[in-house]
Amino acid sequence: MFLTGYSSIFEAFSEGLKLADVGPKDYVIMCHDDIDILTKESFFNQNIDSLLEKSDTGFIGVAGTRLLTENAVWWESMGYGSQSAVMGFVSHGTLEKNHTTFYGPNGQAVVLDGLFLCAKGSTLNQIKISKPKMFIGGWDFYDLFYTTQAHLKGLKNYVVPIHILHKSLGDTNGKDSWYLNREAYRDAFGKHLPLFVK
């Protein structure tokens, strides 16, 4: 279902879960409206099913990191060669003209990018989905807020090889709300940072 006209992504996701009457065993995909999924349907379903059938899976995504430092920027270790903790890949642009960013290998992550998130209803029922009072902006850091909660509850988040074409670059320049929400996130979860896959 497409949800438009909401004051924040938190409100849209919260309302969407209510409207869909999501049960504990239901699979839920929360994603941006400007993406195309390029992966073949059978392979897509295999990636999702193989992980969500496990009781300790939290979220599945297409990009994230095995290490989140006190800086709270999931992609900050990109480009550090073999020491890079970032994971996954995403294409940006149009079908006719695009480029792909390869972050790193797939596997277990601590946090995921919100471009594409998938979880069971049972996971979503364990965490806070609505906008936390500490966040000023309504459109940033929801992804880290959700996936951090799952990680701290002992659930495992994963990056999987699902090919996504994103029609936006996701630029943070000029977005004061991104920086404000990052500080709020750091205030809320700072005692747990750094987060890393054990």
Phi, psi and omega per residue, in radians:
M1 nan 2.474 3.069
F2 -1.607 2.309 3.128
L3 -2.083 2.044 -3.118
T4 -2.237 2.804 3.043
G5 1.445 0.227 3.139
Y6 -1.578 2.732 -3.086
S7 -1.354 -0.297 3.120
S8 -2.743 2.817 3.086
I9 -1.210 -0.515 3.080
F10 -1.086 -0.801 3.136
E11 -1.113 -0.733 3.141
A12 -1.098 -0.813 3.138
F13 -1.134 -0.749 3.137
S14 -1.067 -0.809 -3.137
E15 -1.167 -0.681 3.131
G16 -1.070 -0.712 3.126
L17 -1.137 -0.640 3.098
K18 -1.208 -0.806 -3.121
L19 -1.078 -0.638 -3.126
A20 -1.431 -0.142 -3.130
D21 0.868 0.983 -3.036
V22 -1.190 2.237 3.078
G23 -1.675 2.939 -3.075
P24 -1.017 -0.579 -3.086
K25 -1.630 -0.066 -3.128
D26 -1.250 2.521 3.029
Y27 -1.620 2.326 -3.109
V28 -2.185 2.250 3.017
I29 -1.897 2.197 3.065
M30 -2.032 2.054 -3.034
C31 -2.576 2.912 3.049
H32 -1.189 2.738 3.142
D33 -1.537 -0.017 -3.111
D34 -1.965 0.730 3.093
I35 -2.176 2.710 2.939
D36 -2.129 2.380 3.068
I37 -1.636 2.011 -3.041
L38 -1.645 -0.231 -3.124
T39 -1.229 2.447 3.086
K40 -0.986 2.440 -3.025
E41 -0.954 -0.752 -3.102
S42 -1.135 -0.703 3.127
F43 -1.236 -0.674 3.075
F44 -0.997 -0.905 -3.111
N45 -1.100 -0.657 3.124
Q46 -1.090 -0.762 3.120
N47 -1.066 -0.772 -3.111
I48 -1.218 -0.903 -3.066
D49 -1.056 -0.742 -3.042
S50 -1.093 -0.493 -3.132
L51 -1.695 -0.708 -3.082
L52 -1.274 -0.256 3.066
E53 -1.312 -0.223 3.091
K54 -1.462 2.378 -3.062
S55 -1.231 -0.342 -3.092
D56 -1.781 0.240 3.083
T57 -1.449 2.349 3.062
G58 -1.647 -1.599 -3.136
F59 -1.996 2.668 2.996
I60 -2.024 2.404 3.111
G61 -2.545 -3.082 -3.122
V62 -1.925 -0.131 3.101
A63 -2.699 2.544 -3.135
G64 3.095 -2.742 -3.107
T65 -2.605 2.637 3.035
R66 -1.462 -0.216 -3.091
L67 -2.447 2.163 3.021
L68 -2.032 2.011 -3.094
T69 -1.468 -3.128 3.120
E70 -1.066 -0.308 3.136
N71 -1.283 -0.397 3.087
A72 1.075 0.622 3.041
V73 -2.074 1.899 -2.948
W74 -1.131 -0.501 -3.061
W75 -1.642 0.145 -2.993
E76 -1.146 -0.426 -3.128
S77 -1.542 0.073 -3.136
M78 -1.089 2.367 3.091
G79 1.625 0.062 3.125
Y80 -1.671 0.482 3.055
G81 1.087 -2.327 -3.058
S82 -1.180 -0.275 3.135
Q83 -1.516 -0.079 -3.102
S84 -1.107 2.364 3.140
A85 -1.799 -0.135 -3.075
V86 -1.304 2.752 -2.971
M87 -2.461 2.675 3.000
G88 1.652 -2.996 3.083
F89 -2.732 2.606 -3.138
V90 -2.537 2.398 3.024
S91 -1.665 2.565 -3.130
H92 -2.212 2.420 3.090
G93 2.163 -2.459 3.135
T94 -2.084 2.989 3.100
L95 -1.051 -0.593 -3.104
E96 -1.365 -0.605 -3.066
K97 -2.486 1.877 -3.122
N98 -2.614 2.895 3.022
H99 -2.338 2.625 -3.096
T100 -1.936 2.296 3.039
T101 -1.717 2.053 3.083
F102 -1.690 1.960 -3.110
Y103 -1.465 -0.815 -3.110
G104 2.935 -3.023 -3.076
P105 -1.161 2.784 3.095
N106 -1.440 2.918 3.098
G107 2.523 -2.823 -3.097
Q108 -1.286 2.369 -3.135
A109 -2.203 2.880 3.025
V110 -1.587 -0.747 3.119
V111 -2.346 2.756 -3.080
L112 -2.242 2.704 3.037
D113 -1.324 2.533 -3.050
G114 -1.427 0.048 3.076
L115 -0.908 -0.728 -3.139
F116 -2.616 2.062 3.088
L117 -2.275 2.394 3.120
C118 -2.323 2.402 3.138
A119 -2.735 2.857 3.012
K120 -1.444 2.741 3.080
G121 -0.992 -0.595 -3.138
S122 -1.088 -0.618 3.077
T123 -1.214 -0.805 -3.106
L124 -1.119 -0.513 3.107
N125 -1.272 -0.297 -3.103
Q126 -1.571 -0.224 -3.044
I127 -2.109 2.897 3.076
K128 -1.463 2.151 -3.131
I129 -1.734 -0.598 -3.098
S130 -1.180 2.822 -3.072
K131 -1.138 2.197 3.086
P132 -1.255 2.567 -3.096
K133 -1.049 -0.480 -3.076
M134 -1.237 -0.367 -3.097
F135 -1.463 2.249 3.097
I136 -1.405 -0.882 -3.110
G137 -1.456 2.679 -3.099
G138 -1.742 0.033 -2.970
W139 -2.260 0.107 -3.049
D140 -2.272 2.566 3.069
F141 1.198 0.203 3.005
Y142 -1.108 -0.630 -3.099
D143 -1.133 -0.831 3.104
L144 -1.197 -0.624 3.101
F145 -1.045 -0.809 -3.127
Y146 -1.219 -0.902 -3.011
T147 -1.269 -0.490 3.043
T148 -1.149 -0.763 3.117
Q149 -1.013 -0.781 3.133
A150 -1.075 -0.793 3.139
H151 -1.044 -0.771 -3.105
L152 -1.207 -0.336 3.069
K153 -1.536 0.081 3.094
G154 1.537 0.154 3.081
L155 -1.513 2.671 -3.093
K156 -1.812 2.197 3.053
N157 -1.655 2.569 -3.078
Y158 -2.352 2.513 2.923
V159 -1.733 2.268 -3.094
V160 -2.162 2.760 -3.084
P161 -1.437 1.087 3.017
I162 -1.729 2.215 -3.070
H163 -1.502 2.029 -3.138
I164 -1.978 2.366 2.978
L165 -1.828 2.027 -3.120
H166 -1.812 2.206 -3.067
K167 -1.507 0.143 3.100
S168 -2.266 2.690 3.124
L169 -1.539 -0.213 3.132
G170 1.164 0.633 -3.094
D171 -1.203 2.361 3.115
T172 -1.688 -0.102 -3.121
N173 -1.077 2.310 3.108
G174 1.344 0.102 3.141
K175 -1.797 1.541 -3.122
D176 -1.015 -0.618 -3.084
S177 -1.113 -0.555 3.113
W178 -1.094 -0.799 -3.124
Y179 -1.201 -0.665 3.113
L180 -1.160 -0.754 3.120
N181 -1.202 -0.560 3.081
R182 -1.096 -0.765 3.119
E183 -1.115 -0.687 3.114
A184 -1.133 -0.722 3.087
Y185 -1.063 -0.790 -3.127
R186 -1.105 -0.654 3.095
D187 -1.135 -0.703 -3.077
A188 -1.312 -0.692 -3.020
F189 -1.980 0.089 -3.064
G190 -0.940 -0.609 -3.118
K191 -1.183 -0.296 3.131
H192 -1.674 -0.181 -3.082
L193 -1.498 2.505 0.027
P194 -1.324 2.621 3.014
L195 -1.737 2.422 3.132
F196 -2.668 2.724 3.073
V197 -1.307 2.212 -3.104
K198 -1.517 nan nan
